[in-house]
Amino acid sequence: MDIDKLKQWMEISQKYQNGNFWDMIFDQVSKDSTINRQENSPPTQHASTTNTFPLIDIYLTDTQIIVIIELPGFRKEDISLSLSGNILAVRGTSKLPILNPVVIRNERKYGAFERQIELPEPTTSKEIHARFESGLLIVTYMRKYTPDENIPIT
């Protein structure tokens, strides 16, 4: 391809992409490398690349449900949990550790947040155990088993 055709193509592309042509190209490359990285990692169910904060994992064992909430840099005093039906709400606030800085790059989240997590099985707040260690809020509760009961058909 000659240079004149390339320049013409670039001008047309920039006109239709509002000047963000290269940003979109490099953003796509970044997304593709993230996808490749995920494909090479061990398979997990419901792997997601959302920007929802905080990130969570939910696991089922034979006897427990375990919710792991990632809160790096937080203290347990900055976090609260509540339960309404089968919705677990985690709330908190993080503060910028530096006074009046000039921001060069900001990828971390500061300020108030709230995330509502739908639990896979119902429970009560009395049955939930929560502990905070190494930036992870680990919430567990026992699964309730009821034996199969025959239902008469009339």
C-alpha positions as a Markdown table, in Angstrom:
| # | Residue | x | y | z |
|---|---|---|---|---|
| 1 | Met | 0.0 | 0.0 | 0.0 |
| 2 | Asp | 1.4 | 3.4 | -0.9 |
| 3 | Ile | 1.7 | 6.3 | 1.5 |
| 4 | Asp | -0.9 | 8.5 | -0.2 |
| 5 | Lys | -3.6 | 5.8 | 0.1 |
| 6 | Leu | -2.7 | 5.3 | 3.7 |
| 7 | Lys | -2.9 | 9.0 | 4.5 |
| 8 | Gln | -6.3 | 9.2 | 2.7 |
| 9 | Trp | -7.6 | 6.2 | 4.6 |
| 10 | Met | -6.3 | 7.7 | 7.9 |
| 11 | Glu | -8.1 | 11.0 | 7.2 |
| 12 | Ile | -11.4 | 9.2 | 6.4 |
| 13 | Ser | -11.0 | 7.0 | 9.5 |
| 14 | Gln | -10.4 | 9.9 | 11.8 |
| 15 | Lys | -13.3 | 11.8 | 10.4 |
| 16 | Tyr | -15.7 | 8.9 | 11.2 |
| 17 | Gln | -14.0 | 8.0 | 14.5 |
| 18 | Asn | -14.0 | 11.6 | 15.9 |
| 19 | Gly | -10.2 | 11.7 | 16.0 |
| 20 | Asn | -10.0 | 8.6 | 18.3 |
| 21 | Phe | -8.9 | 6.2 | 15.7 |
| 22 | Trp | -5.6 | 5.2 | 17.2 |
| 23 | Asp | -7.0 | 5.2 | 20.7 |
| 24 | Met | -9.6 | 2.7 | 19.5 |
| 25 | Ile | -7.0 | 0.6 | 17.8 |
| 26 | Phe | -4.7 | 0.4 | 20.8 |
| 27 | Asp | -7.7 | -0.1 | 23.2 |
| 28 | Gln | -8.7 | -3.1 | 21.0 |
| 29 | Val | -5.2 | -4.5 | 21.2 |
| 30 | Ser | -5.3 | -4.1 | 25.0 |
| 31 | Lys | -8.6 | -5.9 | 25.2 |
| 32 | Asp | -7.4 | -8.7 | 22.9 |
| 33 | Ser | -4.3 | -9.3 | 25.1 |
| 34 | Thr | -6.5 | -9.4 | 28.2 |
| 35 | Ile | -8.7 | -12.0 | 26.5 |
| 36 | Asn | -5.6 | -14.0 | 25.5 |
| 37 | Arg | -4.3 | -13.8 | 29.0 |
| 38 | Gln | -7.6 | -15.1 | 30.3 |
| 39 | Glu | -7.7 | -17.9 | 27.8 |
| 40 | Asn | -4.2 | -19.1 | 29.0 |
| 41 | Ser | -5.2 | -19.0 | 32.6 |
| 42 | Pro | -7.0 | -21.9 | 34.3 |
| 43 | Pro | -10.7 | -22.1 | 33.4 |
| 44 | Thr | -13.2 | -20.6 | 35.8 |
| 45 | Gln | -16.9 | -20.3 | 35.7 |
| 46 | His | -18.4 | -16.9 | 35.0 |
| 47 | Ala | -15.0 | -15.2 | 34.5 |
| 48 | Ser | -15.7 | -11.5 | 34.0 |
| 49 | Thr | -13.8 | -8.4 | 33.2 |
| 50 | Thr | -16.2 | -5.9 | 34.6 |
| 51 | Asn | -15.3 | -2.6 | 36.3 |
| 52 | Thr | -17.7 | -3.2 | 39.1 |
| 53 | Phe | -16.2 | -2.4 | 42.5 |
| 54 | Pro | -15.4 | -4.3 | 44.6 |
| 55 | Leu | -14.6 | -7.5 | 42.8 |
| 56 | Ile | -16.2 | -10.6 | 44.3 |
| 57 | Asp | -16.0 | -14.4 | 44.1 |
| 58 | Ile | -18.7 | -16.7 | 45.3 |
| 59 | Tyr | -18.0 | -20.4 | 46.0 |
| 60 | Leu | -20.3 | -23.3 | 47.0 |
| 61 | Thr | -19.0 | -26.2 | 49.0 |
| 62 | Asp | -21.0 | -29.2 | 50.3 |
| 63 | Thr | -21.7 | -27.3 | 53.6 |
| 64 | Gln | -20.9 | -23.6 | 53.0 |
| 65 | Ile | -21.4 | -20.6 | 50.8 |
| 66 | Ile | -18.3 | -18.4 | 50.7 |
| 67 | Val | -18.3 | -14.9 | 49.3 |
| 68 | Ile | -14.9 | -13.2 | 48.9 |
| 69 | Ile | -14.9 | -9.5 | 48.5 |
| 70 | Glu | -11.6 | -7.8 | 47.4 |
| 71 | Leu | -11.0 | -4.5 | 49.2 |
| 72 | Pro | -7.3 | -3.7 | 49.0 |
| 73 | Gly | -6.1 | -0.8 | 51.1 |
| 74 | Phe | -9.3 | -0.7 | 53.2 |
| 75 | Arg | -9.6 | -1.1 | 57.0 |
| 76 | Lys | -12.4 | -3.1 | 58.4 |
| 77 | Glu | -13.6 | 0.0 | 60.2 |
| 78 | Asp | -14.3 | 1.6 | 56.7 |
| 79 | Ile | -16.6 | -1.2 | 55.6 |
| 80 | Ser | -20.2 | -2.3 | 56.5 |
| 81 | Leu | -22.3 | -5.2 | 55.6 |
| 82 | Ser | -26.1 | -5.6 | 55.6 |
| 83 | Leu | -28.5 | -8.3 | 54.5 |
| 84 | Ser | -32.0 | -7.8 | 53.0 |
| 85 | Gly | -33.6 | -11.0 | 51.8 |
| 86 | Asn | -30.9 | -12.7 | 49.8 |
| 87 | Ile | -29.1 | -9.5 | 48.9 |
| 88 | Leu | -25.9 | -8.8 | 50.7 |
| 89 | Ala | -24.8 | -5.2 | 50.6 |
| 90 | Val | -21.2 | -4.1 | 51.2 |
| 91 | Arg | -20.6 | -0.4 | 51.7 |
| 92 | Gly | -17.5 | 1.6 | 52.5 |
| 93 | Thr | -15.4 | 4.7 | 52.0 |
| 94 | Ser | -11.8 | 5.0 | 51.1 |
| 95 | Lys | -9.8 | 8.2 | 51.4 |
| 96 | Leu | -7.0 | 9.4 | 49.3 |
| 97 | Pro | -3.8 | 8.9 | 51.4 |
| 98 | Ile | -2.2 | 12.1 | 50.2 |
| 99 | Leu | -3.4 | 15.7 | 50.7 |
| 100 | Asn | -4.0 | 17.8 | 47.6 |
| 101 | Pro | -1.8 | 15.9 | 45.1 |
| 102 | Val | -1.5 | 16.7 | 41.4 |
| 103 | Val | -2.9 | 13.6 | 39.8 |
| 104 | Ile | -0.8 | 12.1 | 37.0 |
| 105 | Arg | -2.6 | 8.8 | 36.9 |
| 106 | Asn | -5.6 | 7.5 | 38.9 |
| 107 | Glu | -6.7 | 3.9 | 38.6 |
| 108 | Arg | -7.7 | 3.2 | 42.1 |
| 109 | Lys | -11.2 | 4.0 | 43.4 |
| 110 | Tyr | -11.6 | 6.6 | 46.2 |
| 111 | Gly | -14.7 | 7.7 | 48.0 |
| 112 | Ala | -18.0 | 6.0 | 48.9 |
| 113 | Phe | -19.0 | 2.7 | 47.3 |
| 114 | Glu | -21.8 | 0.2 | 47.6 |
| 115 | Arg | -22.2 | -3.2 | 45.9 |
| 116 | Gln | -25.2 | -5.4 | 46.2 |
| 117 | Ile | -24.5 | -9.1 | 45.9 |
| 118 | Glu | -27.3 | -11.7 | 45.2 |
| 119 | Leu | -26.6 | -14.7 | 47.4 |
| 120 | Pro | -27.2 | -18.1 | 45.8 |
| 121 | Glu | -29.1 | -19.4 | 48.8 |
| 122 | Pro | -31.1 | -17.6 | 51.5 |
| 123 | Thr | -29.8 | -17.0 | 55.0 |
| 124 | Thr | -30.3 | -14.7 | 57.9 |
| 125 | Ser | -27.9 | -12.1 | 59.3 |
| 126 | Lys | -27.4 | -14.2 | 62.5 |
| 127 | Glu | -26.0 | -17.1 | 60.4 |
| 128 | Ile | -23.4 | -15.0 | 58.5 |
| 129 | His | -19.8 | -14.9 | 59.6 |
| 130 | Ala | -17.6 | -12.2 | 58.2 |
| 131 | Arg | -13.9 | -11.7 | 58.7 |
| 132 | Phe | -11.4 | -9.2 | 57.1 |
| 133 | Glu | -7.8 | -10.2 | 56.4 |
| 134 | Ser | -5.2 | -9.1 | 54.0 |
| 135 | Gly | -7.6 | -6.9 | 52.0 |
| 136 | Leu | -10.2 | -9.6 | 51.6 |
| 137 | Leu | -13.6 | -9.6 | 53.3 |
| 138 | Ile | -14.6 | -13.2 | 53.6 |
| 139 | Val | -18.3 | -13.9 | 54.2 |
| 140 | Thr | -19.4 | -17.4 | 55.0 |
| 141 | Tyr | -22.6 | -19.1 | 56.0 |
| 142 | Met | -23.8 | -22.7 | 56.3 |
| 143 | Arg | -26.0 | -24.2 | 53.5 |
| 144 | Lys | -29.4 | -25.4 | 54.6 |
| 145 | Tyr | -30.2 | -28.9 | 53.6 |
| 146 | Thr | -33.7 | -30.3 | 53.7 |
| 147 | Pro | -34.4 | -33.9 | 52.9 |
| 148 | Asp | -36.4 | -34.7 | 49.8 |
| 149 | Glu | -40.1 | -34.9 | 50.7 |
| 150 | Asn | -42.6 | -36.7 | 48.6 |
| 151 | Ile | -45.5 | -34.5 | 47.5 |
| 152 | Pro | -48.8 | -36.2 | 47.0 |
| 153 | Ile | -50.5 | -35.5 | 43.6 |
| 154 | Thr | -54.2 | -35.3 | 43.8 |
